[in-house]
Structures are given as C-alpha cells and as structure tokens.
Amino acid sequence: MTPIPASPAPWPRITPNEAGFDPARLDDAVHFALAHETPWPHDLRAHLEAGHFEQSPFNEVLGPLRPRGAPNGLILRHGQLAASWGNTRQVDFTFSVAKSYLSLLAGIAVSDHLIPELDEPVAATVQDGGFDGPHNGAITWRHLLQQTSEWEGTLFGKPDVVDRNRSLALEGKGRKGDARLLRPPGMFWEYNDVRVNRLSLALLQRFRRPLPEMFAERIMRPTGASDDWRWHGYRTSVVEIDGRMIESVSGGSHWGGGIETHAEDQARVGLLMLQRGEWNGQRILPEAWIAESLKPCPLNLNYGLMWWLNTGGGRWPSAPHASFAAWGAGGNLIWVDPEHLIVAVSRWIDPASVDAFLRLLMAAVR
C-alpha cells in the first residue's frame, strides 16, 4: 500500500476508477451517508441527560461532552483516498469506538508481557481490590475483552447493574438496569460499559502510565496521526498510581468522556487493522494479536475482542462476512473490509442505515 504521510499532510488521493470503484455508484454511497444523518440531536449532553441510555440518577454525565458536528466520512482503498464527504477533520466524540482502542492497548500490553496470558485471571497481576473474591477473582482478561466477565461492583460512581439486561437492539427504548442473577465469568455475554471501564482501569494498573500517553506513543504517533484527538475519563475516575494521580479513561461516552477525534485519524486506526498491525513497514502490533481480536466470541459470534464482527453476515447482511468494525452509538463507524482492502469511516450516520450504506459501497466495487 502507498505510504501514508504524517498529519496534517493530505491523504494520497486517487480517482474512484483508479481505486477500482464505479464512480457513479461510489457517489451514490457517499450521498446516501450524507442524506441519512443520525437522529441524535446535536446537543449530546442534553440527549444523555434526558435519559437516552438510562433514567436518573444513573444518567448523570461525569465526563466532558460537547455538541456534535455534521455527518462526514471517507473511503480508502489500498490505503488511498477514493472518496470523502463533509469535514473529515471535524473533532467529535466517538462513543464506543473507544472500546476498540482499548483492545489495541491490550494488544500492546500482551506484546510487552504486561499481560502474560489472556486466559489468566486479572487478579494475578492487578491487585487494586477490583478482582477480590471468588466471583470477580475468576475473571480473565479475555472475559473483559469479550464482554463476558460478569464483573460485579461499583466503579467511579456507576454500579455494574446499570447496564445489566441491556439490549443494543432496543438502545434508547427498552428497559435495562434491573438486577439479575449473575452467571460465572465467561458464561454470559452482555454489553456493559461499567465493566469496560473496569478493563480500562486494569490496563492502567498494568501500564502504570496514563492510557492516552501509551496510545499516543505506541499507536498514534507511529501511524502519523494528528494531535487533534483527546481521551477523557470522568471527574470521579482519578486514581493514584505510584504516587501519581492519573485519570482512568472511559471506554466510551455513555456518561461523557471517552475519545474525541476526527475521521482521518480514525481511518489510520482502521488501516492499521487492515494491514494486520503493520504501518509503512514497521510492526506496531503483533499480527497474532489482530487475529486474536477478530476471533468470534462463542457467546456472540459477531463480537471479538472489542471489535464487531460480521460472522455469517450476522451484523451487516450486505457486507462481506470477513469485514469488521469499531462502532459507537449515534452512528460512529470505522469499517474494515480485508477482502477488498477497504476502510470506510462514517461519522453520525443513522445506525439503521449502515447496512444499506455498505450495500451501496459494495455495489460500487469492480
């Protein structure tokens, strides 16, 4: 693939024809993304405080949050820019795209031998009280990354029960937050942001350095990303590490915080995954970690290690089965298609329209 210069240099651009797309059909996909904006209002704080995810008192926003911008995005093929729309350097919060970023950091921790084995109990190397007792003590790193940990407790003012019985299909509509009998770790899949934040804190305990520093040093700078991104925690998430007060960052923007970035930096993350952890000839992440990240969880075949999969077309019927994505609420997508060497980033697309967008994109491939 063409070497990508560091930001703010423009992406190497080619025509749709040169990229192997039908120009008119690719234009259809771009116009579709622009025409199908998320139904979320621009005032994200008001949206969350109004109870989109849950009702008071658990809807309290604890981290930074600001209004979102307009839809934008881009499409890469062979690492080159074939199409774009809107302002692709517009910095916005990404919501659960941050989970996939945590997965990249877990890969760094494994590569650095800070996590000796994914199936080892977290309690073997993290002794901060969060994994005490027979139930939490049985939780492994794999459980946390696959969202099968069933971790029990309260973290930074949010109890894990707030996301029990959560259905992503009914997000913003269905009831959740009711207590249920916990299963043994590794026996039940549930999308739970408190437990994701517990993973983030566990990674901080292993690195002993702020996760944004690690992410900048090991992922963003080597891939030539900009300095426009930020990764936030909460006003309640400052912890002491070796005498230093450090903010533990969140794995999304459910209660504010998380990652705010733009489409061009997100495209670098997608391209790094497409290239199996290599960038311009430099090994950033072990190829074995990328493969591990994309193995289906037995309890949810469309989920890997905090990456959404498309096993058997189960998530996006119109997309290649080997494609995968980082996905965040409100319509934030980094989609990777290894079969056709495509990376597509779409900001603020209507979640209900993603499959149709991908269908149009696939129709444009020659």
Stockholm file with secondary structure:
# STOCKHOLM 1.0

chainA/1-366         MTPIPASPAPWPRITPNEAGFDPARLDDAVHFALAHETPWPHDLRAHLEAGHFEQSPFNEVLGPLRPRGAPNGLILRHGQLAASWGNTRQVDFTFSVAKSYLSLLAGIAVSDHLIPELDEPVAATVQDGGFDGPHNGAITWRHLLQQTSEWEGTLFGKPDVVDRNRSLALEGKGRKGDARLLRPPGMFWEYNDVRVNRLSLALLQRFRRPLPEMFAERIMRPTGASDDWRWHGYRTSVVEIDGRMIESVSGGSHWGGGIETHAEDQARVGLLMLQRGEWNGQRILPEAWIAESLKPCPLNLNYGLMWWLNTGGGRWPSAPHASFAAWGAGGNLIWVDPEHLIVAVSRWIDPASVDAFLRLLMAAVR
#=GR chainA/1-366 SS CCCCCCTTSCCCBCCHHHHTBCHHHHHHHHHHHHHSBCSSCSCHHHHHHTTSSCCTTTTCCCSCCCCCCCCEEEEEETTEEEEEESCTTCCEECTTHHHHHHHHHHHHHHHTTSSSCTTSBGGGTCCSSTTCSTTGGGCBHHHHHHTCCCCCSEETTEEGGGGTTCCGGGTTTSCCCCCCCCCCTTSCCCCCHHHHHHHHHHHHHHHCSCHHHHHIIIIITTTTCCSCCEEEEEEEEEEEETTEEEEEECSSSTTSCEEEECHHHHHHHHHHHHTTTEETTEECSCHHHHHHHTSCBTTBTTBSSSSEECGGGSSCTTSCTTCEEEEETTTEEEEEETTTTEEEEEESBCGGGHHHHHHHHHHHBC
#=GC SS_cons         CCCCCCTTSCCCBCCHHHHTBCHHHHHHHHHHHHHSBCSSCSCHHHHHHTTSSCCTTTTCCCSCCCCCCCCEEEEEETTEEEEEESCTTCCEECTTHHHHHHHHHHHHHHHTTSSSCTTSBGGGTCCSSTTCSTTGGGCBHHHHHHTCCCCCSEETTEEGGGGTTCCGGGTTTSCCCCCCCCCCTTSCCCCCHHHHHHHHHHHHHHHCSCHHHHHIIIIITTTTCCSCCEEEEEEEEEEEETTEEEEEECSSSTTSCEEEECHHHHHHHHHHHHTTTEETTEECSCHHHHHHHTSCBTTBTTBSSSSEECGGGSSCTTSCTTCEEEEETTTEEEEEETTTTEEEEEESBCGGGHHHHHHHHHHHBC
//
